[in-house]
């Protein structure tokens, strides 16, 4: 055990705030400010469970997954025009700049916005890009979108969204989201590190998702079992199926884990 006198002090909030940062997992629609939701709801005649910032903030508090979906859909219904999209993305990036988050890779559910509000994809991405360009010029921050799919939508809808992603890669879009099961049982990662070979090898051995006690089951079943509380899920599950770790200092590479395509097929495909 390291003596307390030799332990690094806990960074102060001021230090953490000033530190340049990158955020890799955040949802645009889930980050709309309560005051903005109220303004959009009034503008478009949408009824919400509260009509004050305080009341809406209390309603935002996570209770369970069903309530999360309820909040998400209600908020998304308030986004009715491309101008609304530009506003929420501008405000989001303004908030990122205030926290010194220099680059963000954010998830955005374009399919839901089109379905609920009728805004075509090309108008959505144009609005996002106007906000991106403004934020880069104003604050020097950058944003890349990860477009996700909605669980339960038909394959045809998924292919349509895939077409949106392919057509907009490099123009605001950087990737298409993958489901938890696709990462846990079908994801591959190659990491490059510097330092000690023993530590690099240990990293490779510890990373794969098969080290989790919950490995081998669908994420939906696991999530339901813990009553939709992410913090009750074994942390080792949030990992790719297969990894390579290369030490740039020694030139050695270690491989661990494996894809489990048979399991994925069992989870995803139904017998005819």
C-alpha positions as CSV (number, residue, x, y, z in Angstrom):
1,X,0.0,0.0,0.0
2,X,1.3,3.5,-0.9
3,X,1.7,5.7,2.2
4,X,-0.8,8.6,2.3
5,X,2.1,11.0,2.4
6,X,3.2,9.8,-1.1
7,X,-0.3,9.6,-2.7
8,X,-1.1,12.2,-5.3
9,X,-3.6,14.8,-4.0
10,X,-7.2,14.7,-5.4
11,X,-7.4,17.2,-8.2
12,X,-9.5,20.3,-7.3
13,X,-12.7,21.1,-9.2
14,X,-10.9,24.2,-10.6
15,X,-8.1,22.0,-12.0
16,X,-10.5,19.5,-13.5
17,X,-12.6,22.3,-15.1
18,X,-9.5,23.9,-16.7
19,X,-8.1,20.6,-18.0
20,X,-8.6,20.2,-21.8
21,X,-11.0,17.2,-22.3
22,X,-12.5,14.9,-24.9
23,X,-16.0,13.5,-24.4
24,X,-16.8,10.2,-26.3
25,X,-20.3,9.3,-25.0
26,X,-23.1,11.8,-24.7
27,X,-26.5,12.1,-26.3
28,X,-27.4,15.3,-28.0
29,X,-31.2,15.0,-27.3
30,X,-30.5,14.0,-23.7
31,X,-28.4,17.2,-23.2
32,X,-31.0,19.8,-24.1
33,X,-31.3,22.4,-21.4
34,X,-34.6,22.4,-19.4
35,X,-35.1,26.1,-20.2
36,X,-34.7,25.4,-23.9
37,X,-37.2,22.5,-23.7
38,X,-39.7,24.8,-22.1
39,X,-39.2,27.4,-24.8
40,X,-39.5,24.9,-27.6
41,X,-42.6,23.3,-26.0
42,X,-44.3,26.7,-25.8
43,X,-43.3,27.6,-29.3
44,X,-44.8,24.3,-30.8
45,X,-47.7,23.8,-28.4
46,X,-46.3,20.7,-26.7
47,X,-47.5,19.8,-23.2
48,X,-44.9,18.8,-20.6
49,X,-45.3,17.5,-17.0
50,X,-43.9,20.8,-15.7
51,X,-43.9,24.4,-16.7
52,X,-40.9,25.6,-14.8
53,X,-37.1,25.0,-15.0
54,X,-37.1,23.6,-11.5
55,X,-40.1,21.3,-12.1
56,X,-38.7,20.0,-15.4
57,X,-35.2,19.4,-13.9
58,X,-36.9,17.3,-11.2
59,X,-38.8,15.4,-13.9
60,X,-35.4,14.8,-15.6
61,X,-34.1,12.8,-12.6
62,X,-33.5,9.2,-13.6
63,X,-36.1,6.8,-12.0
64,X,-36.0,3.7,-14.2
65,X,-35.6,2.9,-17.9
66,X,-39.3,3.3,-18.8
67,X,-39.2,6.8,-17.3
68,X,-36.0,7.6,-19.2
69,X,-37.7,6.6,-22.5
70,X,-40.7,8.7,-21.5
71,X,-38.5,11.8,-21.0
72,X,-36.5,11.2,-24.1
73,X,-39.6,10.9,-26.4
74,X,-41.3,14.0,-24.8
75,X,-38.2,16.1,-25.2
76,X,-37.6,14.9,-28.8
77,X,-41.2,15.9,-29.7
78,X,-40.3,19.5,-28.9
79,X,-37.7,19.6,-31.7
80,X,-39.8,20.4,-34.7
81,X,-37.7,22.4,-37.1
82,X,-34.1,22.6,-38.4
83,X,-33.7,25.8,-36.5
84,X,-34.6,24.0,-33.3
85,X,-31.8,21.4,-34.1
86,X,-29.3,24.2,-34.7
87,X,-30.3,25.9,-31.5
88,X,-29.9,22.7,-29.3
89,X,-26.6,21.8,-30.9
90,X,-25.3,25.4,-30.5
91,X,-26.2,25.4,-26.8
92,X,-24.7,21.9,-26.3
93,X,-21.4,22.9,-27.8
94,X,-21.4,26.2,-25.9
95,X,-21.8,24.1,-22.7
96,X,-18.9,21.9,-23.8
97,X,-16.7,24.9,-24.4
98,X,-17.5,26.2,-20.9
99,X,-16.3,22.9,-19.5
100,X,-13.2,23.0,-21.7
101,X,-14.3,19.9,-23.6
102,X,-12.4,20.5,-26.9
103,X,-13.8,17.6,-28.9
104,X,-17.0,15.6,-28.5
105,X,-18.3,12.4,-30.2
106,X,-22.0,12.6,-29.6
107,X,-24.8,10.1,-30.3
108,X,-27.7,11.5,-32.2
109,X,-31.0,9.6,-33.0
110,X,-31.9,11.1,-36.4
111,X,-34.4,8.4,-37.1
112,X,-36.6,9.4,-34.1
113,X,-36.4,13.1,-35.0
114,X,-37.6,12.3,-38.5
115,X,-40.4,10.0,-37.3
116,X,-41.7,12.3,-34.5
117,X,-41.2,15.7,-36.1
118,X,-41.0,15.0,-39.9
119,X,-37.6,16.7,-40.4
120,X,-35.8,15.0,-43.3
121,X,-32.2,13.8,-42.7
122,X,-30.6,16.3,-45.1
123,X,-32.2,19.2,-43.3
124,X,-31.1,17.7,-39.9
125,X,-27.4,17.3,-40.8
126,X,-27.4,20.8,-42.4
127,X,-28.6,22.3,-39.2
128,X,-26.1,20.3,-37.1
129,X,-23.3,21.4,-39.4
130,X,-24.3,25.1,-39.2
131,X,-24.0,24.8,-35.4
132,X,-20.7,22.8,-35.6
133,X,-19.1,25.5,-37.8
134,X,-20.3,28.3,-35.5
135,X,-19.0,26.6,-32.4
136,X,-15.6,25.9,-34.0
137,X,-15.2,29.5,-35.1
138,X,-16.6,30.9,-31.8
139,X,-14.9,28.6,-29.3
140,X,-12.5,26.3,-31.2
141,X,-14.5,23.1,-30.2
142,X,-15.3,20.3,-32.5
143,X,-18.1,17.7,-32.8
144,X,-18.5,14.4,-34.6
145,X,-21.9,12.7,-34.8
146,X,-22.5,9.0,-34.2
147,X,-25.9,8.1,-35.7
148,X,-27.7,5.3,-33.8
149,X,-30.5,2.9,-34.6
150,X,-33.7,2.5,-32.6
151,X,-34.1,-1.0,-31.0
152,X,-37.1,-2.7,-32.6
153,X,-37.2,-0.8,-35.9
154,X,-37.3,-3.1,-39.0
155,X,-34.3,-4.0,-41.0
156,X,-35.4,-1.8,-43.8
157,X,-35.3,1.3,-41.6
158,X,-31.9,0.3,-40.4
159,X,-30.6,0.1,-43.9
160,X,-32.1,3.5,-44.7
161,X,-30.3,5.1,-41.7
162,X,-27.1,3.3,-42.8
163,X,-27.5,5.1,-46.1
164,X,-27.7,8.4,-44.3
165,X,-24.5,7.6,-42.4
166,X,-22.6,6.5,-45.5
167,X,-23.7,9.6,-47.4
168,X,-22.6,12.0,-44.6
169,X,-19.3,10.4,-43.5
170,X,-16.8,13.2,-43.2
171,X,-19.6,15.8,-43.3
172,X,-20.4,15.9,-39.6
173,X,-20.9,12.2,-39.2
174,X,-18.0,10.0,-38.0
175,X,-19.7,6.6,-37.3
176,X,-22.8,4.5,-36.9
177,X,-23.6,3.3,-33.4
178,X,-23.4,-0.3,-32.5
179,X,-25.6,-2.1,-30.0
180,X,-24.1,-3.4,-26.8
181,X,-24.3,-7.1,-27.9
182,X,-22.5,-6.2,-31.2
183,X,-19.6,-4.8,-29.1
184,X,-19.6,-7.4,-26.4
185,X,-19.6,-10.4,-28.7
186,X,-18.5,-8.9,-32.1
187,X,-16.3,-5.9,-31.3
188,X,-12.6,-5.7,-32.0
189,X,-10.1,-3.2,-30.7
190,X,-6.4,-2.7,-31.4
191,X,-4.6,-0.5,-28.8
192,X,-1.1,1.0,-28.9
193,X,0.7,1.7,-25.7
194,X,4.1,2.6,-24.4
195,X,5.8,1.3,-21.3
196,X,6.4,-2.1,-19.6
197,X,5.7,-5.3,-21.6
198,X,4.3,-7.0,-18.5
199,X,1.7,-4.3,-18.1
200,X,0.8,-4.3,-21.8
201,X,0.3,-8.1,-21.7
202,X,-1.9,-7.8,-18.5
203,X,-4.0,-5.2,-20.2
204,X,-4.7,-7.5,-23.1
205,X,-5.6,-10.3,-20.8
206,X,-8.0,-8.2,-18.7
207,X,-9.8,-6.3,-21.4
208,X,-12.0,-8.8,-23.3
209,X,-15.7,-9.0,-22.3
210,X,-15.4,-12.7,-21.7
211,X,-13.8,-11.8,-18.3
212,X,-17.3,-10.6,-17.1
213,X,-19.4,-12.8,-14.9
214,X,-22.4,-11.9,-17.2
215,X,-20.7,-12.9,-20.5
216,X,-22.8,-15.1,-22.7
217,X,-26.2,-13.3,-22.3
218,X,-28.0,-10.6,-24.1
219,X,-27.4,-7.1,-22.7
220,X,-31.2,-6.5,-22.8
221,X,-31.7,-9.4,-20.4
222,X,-28.9,-8.3,-18.1
223,X,-30.1,-4.7,-18.1
224,X,-33.6,-5.8,-17.2
225,X,-32.4,-8.1,-14.4
226,X,-30.7,-5.2,-12.6
227,X,-33.8,-3.1,-13.0
228,X,-32.2,-0.9,-15.7
229,X,-29.5,0.4,-13.4
230,X,-26.2,0.6,-15.3
231,X,-24.2,0.8,-12.1
232,X,-25.3,-2.6,-11.0
233,X,-23.9,-4.3,-14.1
234,X,-20.4,-5.9,-13.9
235,X,-18.0,-3.2,-15.2
236,X,-16.0,-5.9,-17.0
237,X,-18.9,-6.4,-19.4
238,X,-18.4,-3.0,-21.0
239,X,-15.6,-4.2,-23.3
240,X,-15.0,-5.6,-26.8
241,X,-14.9,-9.3,-27.5
242,X,-11.4,-9.3,-29.0
243,X,-8.4,-7.1,-28.4
244,X,-4.8,-6.6,-29.5
245,X,-2.4,-4.5,-27.5
246,X,0.8,-3.4,-29.1
247,X,3.7,-1.9,-27.2
248,X,5.4,0.8,-29.4
249,X,8.5,0.7,-27.2
250,X,9.3,-3.0,-27.5
251,X,7.4,-3.9,-30.7
252,X,5.6,-6.7,-29.0
253,X,1.9,-7.4,-29.5
254,X,-0.5,-9.5,-27.4
255,X,-3.9,-10.8,-28.4
256,X,-6.8,-12.0,-26.2
257,X,-10.5,-12.8,-26.5
258,X,-12.4,-13.9,-29.5
259,X,-15.5,-13.0,-31.5
260,X,-18.6,-15.0,-30.7
261,X,-20.6,-14.8,-33.9
262,X,-22.6,-18.0,-33.1
263,X,-23.9,-16.3,-29.9
264,X,-24.8,-13.1,-31.8
265,X,-26.7,-15.1,-34.4
266,X,-28.6,-16.8,-31.6
267,X,-29.5,-13.5,-30.1
268,X,-30.5,-11.7,-33.3
269,X,-31.8,-14.3,-35.7
270,X,-35.2,-16.0,-35.4
271,X,-36.0,-19.4,-36.8
272,X,-38.3,-19.2,-39.8
